[in-house]
Amino acid sequence: MTRKQRRLTLIGAALSVIALALGLVLFAMRDTIVFFHGPTDIAEKGVRPGTRFRLGGLVKEGSVVRGEGQSVRFEVTDTNRSVLVRYTGLLPDLFREGQGVVAEGVLEPSGDFRADSVLAKHDETYMPREVADTLKKQGVWQGEGSRR
């Protein structure tokens, strides 16, 4: 085997090992990747019950209902559609109606969203890009120009 052939064989083997490692990492991460959806996306894309994802939008005015203990339910809207969110736990101090929110959890068969974590944003300046883009599409964006 010539020197050039040995070098090509070594490079090919190294690339194969890297490709195998990348494949194993992606395979291991397939269950931990959490996608982002807005209320309209849930209806249009047909998100199936039991799917774990992040739901983002604005807390609908007049929709917050506090239950016993730390349970609360509220609606997240993108001004086009709304999704009822049920959450048990402490809400962030910045959580209030009309403000941006991102909730992570599971869509239930009833169509309600059972959240296990809720993040509140004080204005659209610090809102995730997906939420801001959805609000821009709906014409309710109040932040500065384009975020890109």
C-alpha positions as CSV (number, residue, x, y, z in Angstrom):
1,M,0.0,0.0,0.0
2,T,1.4,3.4,-0.9
3,R,1.6,6.3,1.4
4,K,-1.3,8.1,-0.4
5,Q,-3.5,5.0,-0.1
6,R,-2.8,4.7,3.7
7,R,-3.6,8.3,4.2
8,L,-6.9,8.0,2.3
9,T,-7.8,4.8,4.3
10,L,-7.1,6.6,7.6
11,I,-9.2,9.6,6.6
12,G,-12.0,7.3,5.4
13,A,-11.9,5.4,8.7
14,A,-11.9,8.6,10.8
15,L,-14.9,10.0,8.8
16,S,-16.7,6.7,9.3
17,V,-16.2,6.8,13.1
18,I,-17.3,10.5,13.2
19,A,-20.5,9.6,11.2
20,L,-21.2,6.7,13.5
21,A,-20.8,8.8,16.6
22,L,-23.0,11.6,15.2
23,G,-25.7,8.9,14.3
24,L,-25.6,7.5,17.8
25,V,-26.0,11.0,19.4
26,L,-28.9,11.9,17.1
27,F,-30.6,8.6,17.9
28,A,-30.2,9.1,21.6
29,M,-31.6,12.7,21.4
30,R,-34.7,11.8,19.5
31,D,-36.8,11.5,22.6
32,T,-35.5,14.7,24.3
33,I,-36.0,17.1,21.4
34,V,-38.9,19.4,22.3
35,F,-40.6,21.3,19.4
36,F,-42.3,24.7,19.7
37,H,-45.9,25.3,18.6
38,G,-48.3,28.2,18.8
39,P,-52.1,27.6,19.3
40,T,-52.8,27.9,15.5
41,D,-49.9,25.5,14.7
42,I,-51.5,22.9,17.0
43,A,-54.7,22.9,14.9
44,E,-53.1,23.3,11.5
45,K,-50.4,20.8,11.9
46,G,-52.6,18.3,13.7
47,V,-50.4,17.8,16.8
48,R,-51.4,14.4,18.3
49,P,-52.3,14.0,22.0
50,G,-49.4,12.8,24.1
51,T,-46.9,14.8,22.2
52,R,-44.5,16.8,24.3
53,F,-43.7,20.3,23.1
54,R,-43.5,24.0,24.0
55,L,-46.6,26.1,23.7
56,G,-46.1,29.9,23.3
57,G,-48.2,33.0,22.9
58,L,-50.0,35.5,25.0
59,V,-52.0,34.8,28.2
60,K,-55.6,35.6,27.1
61,E,-57.2,38.4,29.0
62,G,-59.8,37.2,31.6
63,S,-58.8,33.5,31.2
64,V,-56.7,32.9,34.4
65,V,-58.6,30.8,36.9
66,R,-56.8,29.8,40.1
67,G,-57.9,26.5,41.7
68,E,-57.1,24.8,45.0
69,G,-53.6,25.0,46.1
70,Q,-51.2,25.9,43.3
71,S,-53.3,24.7,40.4
72,V,-54.2,27.3,37.8
73,R,-55.7,27.2,34.3
74,F,-55.4,29.8,31.6
75,E,-55.6,30.2,27.9
76,V,-52.7,30.9,25.6
77,T,-53.6,32.7,22.4
78,D,-51.9,34.0,19.3
79,T,-55.0,36.1,18.7
80,N,-56.3,33.6,16.1
81,R,-56.8,30.5,18.3
82,S,-56.5,29.6,22.0
83,V,-55.4,26.6,23.9
84,L,-56.5,25.9,27.5
85,V,-53.4,25.2,29.8
86,R,-53.6,23.5,33.1
87,Y,-50.6,23.9,35.4
88,T,-49.9,23.0,39.0
89,G,-47.0,24.8,40.6
90,L,-45.6,28.2,41.3
91,L,-46.1,30.7,38.5
92,P,-43.3,33.2,37.7
93,D,-43.7,36.6,39.2
94,L,-44.0,38.2,35.8
95,F,-46.9,35.9,34.8
96,R,-50.1,38.0,34.1
97,E,-52.8,38.4,31.5
98,G,-51.8,39.9,28.2
99,Q,-48.1,39.0,28.6
100,G,-46.0,36.5,26.7
101,V,-45.7,33.0,28.0
102,V,-44.0,29.7,27.1
103,A,-45.3,26.5,28.7
104,E,-43.7,23.1,28.3
105,G,-45.8,20.0,28.6
106,V,-48.1,17.5,26.9
107,L,-51.2,17.8,24.8
108,E,-54.0,15.8,26.4
109,P,-56.7,13.9,24.4
110,S,-59.3,16.5,25.4
111,G,-57.3,19.2,23.6
112,D,-56.1,20.8,26.8
113,F,-52.4,21.4,27.4
114,R,-51.0,20.0,30.7
115,A,-47.9,22.1,31.5
116,D,-45.1,21.0,33.8
117,S,-43.2,24.3,33.5
118,V,-44.2,27.9,32.7
119,L,-42.0,30.7,31.7
120,A,-43.3,34.3,31.6
121,K,-41.8,37.2,29.7
122,H,-42.2,40.8,30.7
123,D,-42.4,42.0,27.1
124,E,-41.8,40.8,23.5
125,T,-38.2,42.1,23.5
126,Y,-37.1,38.9,25.3
127,M,-39.6,36.6,23.7
128,P,-38.5,33.4,21.9
129,R,-38.1,34.0,18.1
130,E,-40.9,31.5,17.3
131,V,-43.4,33.3,19.5
132,A,-42.4,36.7,18.2
133,D,-42.7,35.4,14.6
134,T,-46.2,34.0,15.3
135,L,-47.3,37.3,16.8
136,K,-45.9,39.2,13.8
137,K,-47.9,37.0,11.5
138,Q,-51.0,37.8,13.5
139,G,-50.3,41.5,13.4
140,V,-50.1,42.0,17.2
141,W,-46.3,42.4,17.6
142,Q,-45.5,45.4,19.8
143,G,-41.7,45.0,19.9
144,E,-39.0,46.8,17.9
145,G,-38.8,46.0,14.1
146,S,-37.4,42.7,12.9
147,R,-35.4,40.4,15.2
148,R,-33.2,39.0,12.5
